[in-house]
Structure formats: structure tokens, C-alpha cells
């Protein structure tokens, strides 16, 4: 059947033109054609376990309750299930602990990254700053053990805490094997030993040091 733009009514779901005597108006005021209304009814029928809205309204009226409000239109579904959920605490603890272990290994492999001179003249070991990562990992793990939804998630928090402990061990190893720290400790021991020498011993020690740089035969 052909309908002109004046006589026909536009379906607000599919955009087609339908007869004004064969349209369906929803409670929200939208105009639907018969096929779209049937699709809408079938979808609602499937969602409610085989009951139409008329049957649901009859059941609710029999119990003395009011019929539910009109559902949101099919062309505007609410995608609640697709919303990204934040990772659980045990995953956060594990990820941060892995990052801490990786940073500790990098510092161990590259000794030049184990410390830096501060503007006020002191030496600050880098591993002390990197201890923040395993500390945060432990906090996430403890929070997961307290607020975990099930026993399995609580046990998973131990993985992150264990890796955080390993990262701490590696970072302390990097601190105590720092070449700058070792050289400073050696200089301190040498200075302490020189201060305890007698003038004769100090003269002999200086001669021994000078002989190392004497290149003459």
C-alpha cells in the first residue's frame, strides 16, 4: 500500500511510513509500526520468561501491586554488563609487585642507576625510592585479604605479597652491592686506619702507595 507523506505516519523505530490506523503508541509517546511492535513484544516476552506485559500486569493486580513502568525502548538499551570493572585487589597487588621486581632487576643489572647525588651534596640510593612499589603491593594484598569475596581471592593475594617481599630483597641487595657505597666504605676504613698509624707507619704507608705509581725500573 502506498501512503503519502500527509496521510502516513512515520515509525520512530525503523523510520518507515505506516497507516495511521495501524500504529502503536507506547506509554512514552513513541509511534511504532506493527512489525516493530511485534519485535518489541517478542523481545519483552523472551526477557520475562514467556509472559507478556498484559499477563504480568494481571498477576500484579491480583496481588494488589501496581503494574511496572514502561521499559526503556529497544533502540536505547542500557549496556550495564559491558561497563569495564576495576581489577580486584589481588590483581592490583600482583601487577604492582611484578613492576617492583622488574625495577629491582633493572637496578641490579645497571649499577649506574643505583643512586644519585642530591643538590645538598649527599648520595641517595635509588632502591630506597623504589621500595614504594612493593609497599603499595603489600597494602593492596592486605586489603584484598580483608575484603576478598571468596577464599580463593584471599589466597591469590599471597602471590602479590610474596613477589613484593622478593622485590624488597632484590632492592636491598642492590643497595649493599652499590659500587659507590662499597668505595665509600673502603675509603672510610682506610681513613680510620691512617688515623691510628704512628708517624713512622704513616710514612711507610705513603712510600708503599708511591711505589705503585713509580714506573721507573
C-alpha positions as CSV (number, residue, x, y, z in Angstrom):
1,X,0.0,0.0,0.0
2,X,1.3,3.4,-1.0
3,X,0.9,6.3,1.5
4,X,1.6,9.9,1.0
5,X,3.6,12.0,3.4
6,X,0.5,13.7,4.6
7,X,-1.6,10.6,5.4
8,X,1.2,8.3,6.5
9,X,2.7,8.2,10.0
10,X,6.4,7.6,10.4
11,X,7.6,4.8,12.7
12,X,10.1,6.1,15.2
13,X,11.9,2.8,15.4
14,X,12.5,1.8,11.8
15,X,11.7,5.1,10.1
16,X,9.1,3.5,7.7
17,X,5.7,5.1,6.8
18,X,2.6,3.2,8.1
19,X,-1.1,3.7,8.0
20,X,-2.3,5.9,10.9
21,X,-5.0,3.3,11.8
22,X,-2.3,0.6,12.3
23,X,0.2,2.2,14.5
24,X,1.0,1.5,18.2
25,X,1.8,4.3,20.6
26,X,4.0,3.5,23.6
27,X,3.5,4.9,27.1
28,X,6.5,7.2,26.4
29,X,4.7,8.6,23.4
30,X,6.7,6.9,20.6
31,X,4.9,5.7,17.5
32,X,5.7,2.2,16.2
33,X,4.5,0.2,13.2
34,X,3.1,-3.3,13.6
35,X,6.3,-5.2,12.7
36,X,8.4,-3.1,15.1
37,X,5.8,-3.6,17.8
38,X,5.8,-7.3,17.3
39,X,9.6,-7.4,17.6
40,X,9.4,-5.3,20.7
41,X,6.7,-7.6,22.2
42,X,8.8,-10.7,21.3
43,X,11.9,-9.3,22.9
44,X,10.0,-8.4,26.1
45,X,8.3,-11.8,26.0
46,X,11.7,-13.5,25.9
47,X,13.2,-11.3,28.7
48,X,10.2,-12.0,31.1
49,X,10.2,-15.8,30.7
50,X,7.3,-16.1,28.3
51,X,4.9,-13.6,29.9
52,X,3.5,-10.6,28.1
53,X,3.1,-7.2,29.8
54,X,-0.6,-7.8,30.0
55,X,-0.1,-11.1,31.8
56,X,2.4,-9.5,34.2
57,X,0.0,-6.6,34.9
58,X,-2.8,-9.1,35.6
59,X,-0.6,-11.0,38.0
60,X,0.5,-7.9,39.8
61,X,-3.1,-6.6,40.0
62,X,-4.2,-9.9,41.5
63,X,-1.6,-9.4,44.3
64,X,-2.6,-5.8,44.9
65,X,0.6,-4.3,43.3
66,X,0.9,-1.8,40.6
67,X,2.0,-2.7,37.1
68,X,5.6,-1.9,36.3
69,X,6.5,1.2,34.4
70,X,7.2,1.1,30.7
71,X,10.6,-0.4,29.9
72,X,13.2,1.5,28.0
73,X,12.9,1.3,24.2
74,X,14.8,-1.4,22.4
75,X,16.7,1.2,20.3
76,X,18.2,2.6,23.5
77,X,19.5,-0.4,25.5
78,X,21.4,0.1,28.7
79,X,24.7,-1.8,28.4
80,X,25.4,-2.3,32.1
81,X,27.2,-5.6,31.6
82,X,29.7,-4.1,29.2
83,X,30.9,-1.5,31.7
84,X,34.6,-2.1,32.5
85,X,35.0,-3.2,36.1
86,X,38.1,-2.3,38.1
87,X,40.5,-5.2,38.7
88,X,40.2,-6.9,42.1
89,X,42.8,-6.1,44.8
90,X,44.7,-9.3,44.3
91,X,45.4,-8.4,40.7
92,X,46.5,-4.9,41.6
93,X,48.8,-6.3,44.2
94,X,50.3,-8.8,41.7
95,X,50.8,-6.2,38.9
96,X,52.5,-3.7,41.2
97,X,54.7,-6.4,42.7
98,X,55.8,-7.6,39.3
99,X,56.6,-4.0,38.4
100,X,58.7,-3.8,41.6
101,X,60.6,-6.9,40.8
102,X,61.3,-5.7,37.2
103,X,62.6,-2.3,38.5
104,X,64.8,-4.1,41.1
105,X,66.3,-6.3,38.3
106,X,67.0,-3.2,36.2
107,X,68.8,-1.6,39.1
108,X,70.8,-4.7,39.7
109,X,71.8,-5.0,36.0
110,X,72.8,-1.4,35.6
111,X,74.9,-0.3,38.7
112,X,74.9,3.3,37.4
113,X,71.2,3.6,38.3
114,X,71.6,2.6,41.9
115,X,72.0,6.1,43.3
116,X,72.3,9.8,42.5
117,X,73.8,12.9,44.1
118,X,71.3,15.2,45.7
119,X,71.5,19.0,45.4
120,X,72.6,19.3,49.1
121,X,75.7,17.1,48.4
122,X,74.6,13.7,49.8
123,X,74.2,10.4,48.0
124,X,70.7,8.9,47.8
125,X,70.3,5.2,46.8
126,X,67.6,4.7,44.1
127,X,66.4,1.4,45.6
128,X,65.1,3.3,48.6
129,X,62.7,5.2,46.4
130,X,61.7,2.0,44.5
131,X,60.6,0.4,47.8
132,X,57.4,2.3,47.3
133,X,56.2,-0.2,44.7
134,X,56.4,-3.3,46.9
135,X,54.9,-1.4,49.8
136,X,51.9,-0.4,47.8
137,X,51.6,-4.0,46.6
138,X,51.5,-5.3,50.1
139,X,48.8,-2.8,51.0
140,X,46.7,-4.0,48.1
141,X,47.3,-7.6,49.1
142,X,46.3,-7.0,52.7
143,X,43.2,-5.1,51.6
144,X,42.3,-8.0,49.3
145,X,42.7,-10.5,52.1
146,X,40.3,-8.4,54.3
147,X,37.7,-7.6,51.6
148,X,38.0,-10.6,49.3
149,X,34.7,-12.0,48.0
150,X,35.9,-15.6,48.4
151,X,38.7,-17.7,49.9
152,X,40.3,-18.2,46.5
153,X,40.8,-14.4,46.0
154,X,42.3,-14.2,49.5
155,X,44.9,-16.9,48.7
156,X,45.7,-15.1,45.5
157,X,46.7,-12.0,47.4
158,X,49.6,-14.0,48.8
159,X,51.2,-14.1,45.4
160,X,51.4,-10.4,45.2
161,X,52.7,-10.1,48.8
162,X,55.3,-12.8,48.1
163,X,56.6,-11.1,45.0
164,X,56.7,-7.8,46.9
165,X,58.9,-9.4,49.5
166,X,61.2,-10.7,46.7
167,X,61.4,-7.2,45.3
168,X,62.4,-5.8,48.7
169,X,65.2,-8.4,49.0
170,X,66.5,-7.5,45.5
171,X,66.4,-3.8,46.2
172,X,68.3,-4.2,49.5
173,X,70.9,-6.3,47.7
174,X,71.2,-3.5,45.1
175,X,71.8,-1.0,48.0
176,X,74.5,-3.1,49.7
177,X,76.3,-4.0,46.5
178,X,76.3,-0.5,45.1
179,X,79.9,0.3,43.8
180,X,79.7,3.8,45.2
181,X,78.7,2.5,48.6
182,X,81.4,-0.1,48.6
183,X,84.0,2.5,47.6
184,X,82.8,4.9,50.3
185,X,83.0,2.2,52.9
186,X,86.6,1.3,51.7
187,X,87.6,4.9,51.9
188,X,86.2,5.2,55.4
189,X,88.1,2.1,56.6
190,X,91.3,3.4,55.0
191,X,90.9,6.8,56.7
192,X,90.2,5.2,60.0
193,X,93.3,3.0,59.6
194,X,95.5,6.1,58.7
195,X,94.3,8.0,61.8
196,X,95.5,5.1,64.0
197,X,99.0,4.9,62.4
198,X,102.1,6.3,64.0
199,X,104.2,8.8,62.0
200,X,106.6,6.1,61.1
201,X,103.8,3.8,59.9
202,X,102.2,6.6,58.0
203,X,105.5,7.4,56.2
204,X,105.9,3.7,55.3
205,X,102.3,3.5,54.0
206,X,102.8,6.6,51.8
207,X,106.0,5.1,50.4
208,X,104.2,1.9,49.5
209,X,101.5,3.9,47.8
210,X,104.0,5.9,45.8
211,X,105.8,2.8,44.7
212,X,102.7,1.6,42.9
213,X,102.8,4.7,40.7
214,X,106.6,4.6,40.2
215,X,107.1,3.4,36.6
216,X,111.0,3.7,36.6
217,X,112.8,0.3,36.6
